[in-house]
């Protein structure tokens, strides 16, 4: 049985310029029909011992108050320790915040991306920088005190100074307990991709990442994963389930899951989903697949991969299975074994993709 559940809400009020996620613009009739199906899917899993519940998208808060209440009510059968919902500034009203609180949501992940009004316009968001901090104050005042924000670096025309100034404002706000930073990826089917927009140079992109780490740590944030930072001990329990390679349930068109040695994806075909004819795409994972993927995900975390847990799951000694790759990168100071974990050094994190190639051989 799985302890983590992800529910995908595919609707958005508008589409951001960088986005190529599985989403579409919201339509009331389509949303109503989708709700009927996803509620049934949620109820089919009501007996799962869920510890972390994450509602993402898309933009879950693009749902109307009544639609959101229907979705949240369907999830009342779960009593998760961590209950997260993704939200955008422009459609998270005070009434919706209070509704989330009423149904047990205790963590909000805000899609902020930038505090620079010019960049906010470039990525086609519909709020101002001042709106962001007003909304954070409102969320906190309503009693949801675990607030995470997403930030993007490498945006067109974004300078290092603009990026670091944004992070300093975010990190100096004591109501924010978690920050995720992501390098812009230009996806072919996004507005940026169609317009042939180019991101900043690789050199600047790397500098933004490492200087961003420095700024966040100077304000008391701990980096616990490549892109994620927290204070007050408020790391993302749900995302940590992914990085520790635990099983997780995926519900809704566009969702991914992993259960009983099967990795699956519900394709983003809403009409098929609504009609009940959508079939999930499955990949049967071999032992070799799972051993590599536990390494791939675990090395993203500062703590690394537990040697004991690897042995417990696979009945194999991690140090023997991947002896050559480990020895090579320990000698080059990219990996180390510490406190019963195989983990990246600071130098190793910067070239993790290259390190992982050696674990595939």
C-alpha positions in Angstrom: 0.0 0.0 0.0 1.2 3.5 -0.8 1.5 6.4 1.7 1.7 9.2 -0.9 -1.0 10.3 -3.3 -0.9 12.9 -6.1 -4.1 14.2 -7.7 -3.7 16.1 -11.0 -6.0 19.0 -11.7 -5.4 19.9 -15.4 -7.2 23.2 -15.6 -5.7 26.8 -15.8 -7.2 30.2 -16.2 -4.4 31.0 -18.6 -1.3 29.3 -19.8 2.2 30.6 -18.8 4.7 31.2 -21.5 7.2 28.6 -20.3 4.7 25.9 -19.5 4.4 22.6 -21.3 2.7 20.6 -18.5 -0.4 18.5 -19.1 -3.0 21.2 -18.7 -5.7 23.1 -20.6 -7.8 26.2 -20.2 -10.7 25.8 -17.8 -14.3 25.3 -19.1 -17.2 24.9 -16.7 -18.9 22.0 -18.4 -15.7 20.1 -18.9 -14.7 20.7 -15.3 -18.1 19.4 -14.0 -17.7 16.2 -16.0 -14.1 15.8 -14.9 -15.1 16.2 -11.2 -17.6 13.4 -11.5 -14.9 11.0 -12.7 -12.0 12.1 -10.4 -14.2 11.9 -7.3 -15.0 8.2 -8.2 -11.2 7.6 -8.7 -10.4 9.1 -5.3 -13.1 7.1 -3.5 -11.8 3.9 -5.1 -8.6 4.5 -3.1 -10.2 5.8 0.1 -8.8 2.9 2.2 -5.1 3.8 1.4 -3.1 4.8 4.5 -2.2 8.2 3.0 0.4 10.2 4.9 1.0 12.9 2.2 -1.5 14.2 -0.2 -0.5 16.6 -3.0 -3.0 18.3 -5.4 -1.1 19.8 -8.3 -1.7 20.7 -11.9 -2.4 22.7 -13.9 -3.7 25.1 -11.3 -5.9 23.6 -8.7 -7.0 27.0 -7.5 -8.4 27.8 -10.9 -11.4 25.7 -9.8 -14.3 27.8 -8.5 -15.1 27.8 -4.8 -17.9 25.3 -5.3 -15.8 23.0 -7.6 -12.9 23.1 -5.1 -15.2 22.2 -2.3 -16.4 19.2 -4.2 -12.9 18.0 -4.8 -11.7 18.6 -1.2 -14.7 16.9 0.2 -13.9 13.8 -1.8 -10.5 13.8 -0.1 -11.8 14.1 3.5 -11.5 10.3 3.8 -7.8 10.8 4.1 -6.0 12.2 7.1 -2.6 13.1 5.7 0.2 14.5 7.9 1.1 16.8 5.0 -1.6 18.1 2.7 -0.3 20.3 -0.1 -2.1 22.2 -2.8 -0.5 24.2 -5.6 -1.9 27.7 -6.1 -1.5 30.9 -8.2 -1.6 34.4 -6.8 -4.4 35.6 -9.1 -7.0 32.9 -8.3 -6.4 32.1 -4.6 -9.1 34.2 -2.9 -9.5 34.5 0.9 -12.6 32.4 0.7 -10.7 29.6 -1.0 -7.9 29.8 1.5 -10.4 29.4 4.3 -12.0 26.5 2.5 -8.6 24.8 2.2 -7.9 25.3 5.9 -11.4 23.9 6.7 -10.6 20.7 4.8 -7.2 20.1 6.4 -4.8 21.6 3.8 -1.7 22.6 5.8 0.8 23.5 3.0 0.4 25.8 0.0 2.9 25.8 -2.9 2.7 29.2 -4.6 3.8 29.6 -8.2 5.7 32.9 -7.8 8.5 32.4 -10.4 9.7 36.1 -10.3 9.2 39.3 -8.3 10.2 41.5 -11.2 7.1 43.0 -12.8 8.7 43.1 -16.3 9.6 39.4 -16.1 6.1 38.6 -14.7 4.7 40.1 -17.9 7.1 38.2 -20.1 6.1 34.8 -18.6 2.4 35.9 -19.0 1.4 35.8 -15.4 -1.4 38.1 -14.3 -0.4 39.6 -10.9 2.1 42.1 -9.7 5.1 41.7 -7.3 3.2 43.5 -4.6 0.3 41.0 -4.9 2.6 38.2 -4.0 3.5 39.3 -0.5 -0.1 40.5 0.2 -1.2 37.0 -0.7 1.4 35.4 1.5 0.2 37.5 4.4 -3.4 36.5 3.8 -2.5 32.8 3.7 -0.6 33.0 6.9 -3.3 35.0 8.6 -5.9 32.3 7.7 -3.8 29.8 9.6 -1.8 28.0 6.9 1.7 28.6 8.0 3.6 26.1 5.8 4.2 28.2 2.6 6.4 27.2 -0.2 7.3 29.3 -3.3 8.6 28.3 -6.7 11.1 30.5 -8.4 12.6 30.3 -11.9 16.1 31.4 -13.0 17.4 31.7 -16.5 14.4 33.7 -17.8 14.9 35.9 -20.9 16.4 39.3 -20.0 16.9 38.2 -16.4 20.2 39.3 -14.9 22.1 37.8 -12.0 21.3 40.9 -10.0 17.6 40.7 -10.6 17.6 37.0 -9.7 19.5 37.5 -6.5 17.4 40.5 -5.5 14.2 38.4 -5.9 15.7 35.6 -3.7 16.7 38.1 -1.0 13.2 39.4 -0.8 11.7 35.9 -0.7 14.2 34.6 1.9 13.9 37.6 4.2 10.1 37.0 4.5 9.8 34.8 7.7 6.4 33.5 6.6 8.0 31.6 3.8 9.3 28.2 5.0 10.2 26.5 1.7 11.7 27.6 -1.6 12.1 25.6 -4.8 14.4 27.0 -7.5 14.3 25.8 -11.1 16.3 26.5 -14.2 14.1 27.6 -17.1 13.6 24.8 -19.7 12.5 25.9 -23.1 9.9 23.3 -24.1 9.0 22.9 -27.8 5.2 23.2 -27.3 5.4 26.1 -24.8 4.8 29.7 -26.0 8.5 30.3 -25.5 9.3 27.3 -27.6 7.0 28.4 -30.4 8.6 31.8 -30.4 12.1 30.4 -30.4 12.9 32.3 -27.2 16.4 31.5 -25.9 17.3 31.3 -22.2 20.4 32.8 -20.6 23.9 31.3 -21.3 25.0 28.1 -19.6 27.6 30.1 -17.7 25.1 32.6 -16.3 22.6 29.8 -15.6 25.2 28.0 -13.4 26.2 31.2 -11.7 22.5 31.9 -10.9 22.1 28.5 -9.3 25.2 28.6 -7.1 24.7 32.2 -6.1 21.1 31.4 -5.4 22.2 28.7 -3.0 24.5 31.1 -1.2 21.7 33.7 -0.8 19.1 31.2 0.6 21.6 29.6 3.0 22.6 33.1 4.3 19.0 33.6 5.3 18.8 30.3 7.2 17.4 28.0 4.5 18.9 24.5 4.4 19.4 22.9 1.0 18.1 19.3 1.4 17.7 18.5 -2.3 19.2 19.8 -5.6 16.4 22.4 -6.1 14.8 22.6 -2.7 15.4 24.5 0.5 13.6 24.8 3.8 13.7 26.3 7.2 12.0 25.3 10.5 12.4 21.7 9.4 9.6 22.1 6.8 11.0 20.0 4.0 8.4 18.5 1.5 7.4 15.2 2.9 5.5 14.3 -0.3 8.3 15.1 -2.7 10.7 13.3 -0.4 8.7 10.1 -1.1 9.7 10.5 -4.7 13.3 11.0 -4.0 13.4 8.1 -1.5 11.9 6.0 -4.3 8.8 5.1 -2.3 5.6 4.0 -4.1 3.0 6.7 -4.8 -0.5 6.8 -6.2 -1.3 9.0 -9.2 -4.9 10.0 -9.9 -6.3 11.9 -12.8 -5.5 12.4 -16.5 -1.9 13.6 -16.7 -0.9 12.0 -13.4 2.1 9.6 -12.8 2.4 6.9 -10.2 4.5 4.0 -9.1 3.1 0.9 -7.4 4.2 -2.7 -7.0 7.1 -2.5 -9.4 5.0 -0.7 -12.1 5.6 2.9 -13.2 2.5 4.3 -14.8 1.1 7.4 -16.5 -2.5 8.4 -17.2 -2.2 10.1 -20.6 -3.6 13.6 -20.9 -6.7 12.8 -22.9 -9.6 14.4 -21.0 -12.4 13.2 -23.2 -11.3 9.6 -22.8 -10.9 10.1 -19.1 -14.4 11.6 -18.8 -15.9 8.7 -20.8 -14.1 6.2 -18.6 -12.1 4.7 -21.5 -8.7 6.1 -20.6 -6.1 3.3 -20.2 -2.9 4.0 -18.2 0.5 3.5 -19.8 2.6 1.1 -17.8 6.3 0.2 -17.5 7.1 -3.0 -15.7 10.3 -2.2 -13.6 13.0 -4.8 -13.4 15.2 -5.1 -10.4 18.0 -3.4 -12.3 15.6 -0.6 -13.3 14.6 0.0 -9.7 18.2 -0.2 -8.3 19.3 2.5 -10.7 16.3 4.7 -10.2 16.7 4.6 -6.4 20.3 5.8 -7.0 19.1 8.4 -9.5 16.5 9.9 -7.2 18.4 9.5 -3.9 21.5 11.3 -5.1 19.3 14.4 -5.6 19.0 14.6 -1.8 21.7 16.1 0.4 21.3 13.0 2.7 21.8 10.7 -0.3 20.9 7.0 -0.6 20.6 4.8 2.5 22.9 1.8 2.3 20.7 0.0 4.8 17.4 0.7 2.9 19.0 -0.3 -0.4 19.9 -3.7 1.1 16.5 -4.1 2.7 14.7 -3.5 -0.6 16.9 -5.4 -3.0 18.9 -7.8 -0.7 22.0 -6.4 -2.3 25.0 -4.4 -1.1 24.8 -1.1 -2.9 28.6 -0.7 -2.7 29.1 -4.1 -4.5 26.4 -3.6 -7.1 27.8 -0.2 -8.2 31.4 -0.8 -7.1 33.2 0.7 -10.2 31.0 3.8 -10.5 31.2 4.5 -6.7 35.0 4.0 -6.6 35.5 6.3 -9.6 33.5 9.2 -8.2 34.8 8.8 -4.6 38.3 9.2 -6.0 37.3 12.3 -7.9 35.6 13.8 -4.9 32.2 13.7 -6.5 30.6 11.1 -4.2 31.2 10.1 -0.6 29.8 7.6 1.9 28.8 9.3 5.1 26.5 8.3 8.0 25.5 5.1 6.2 24.5 7.0 3.0 26.0 7.3 -0.5 25.7 11.0 -1.4 27.0 13.7 -3.7 29.6 16.2 -2.6 29.0 19.8 -3.6 31.1 19.3 -6.6 29.2 16.1 -7.5 25.8 17.7 -7.3 26.9 20.1 -10.1 27.6 17.2 -12.5 25.0 14.7 -11.2 23.8 13.8 -14.7 27.3 12.8 -15.8 27.8 10.7 -12.6 24.6 8.8 -13.3 25.8 7.7 -16.7 28.4 5.6 -14.9 25.7 3.9 -12.8 23.8 2.9 -16.0 26.7 0.9 -17.4 
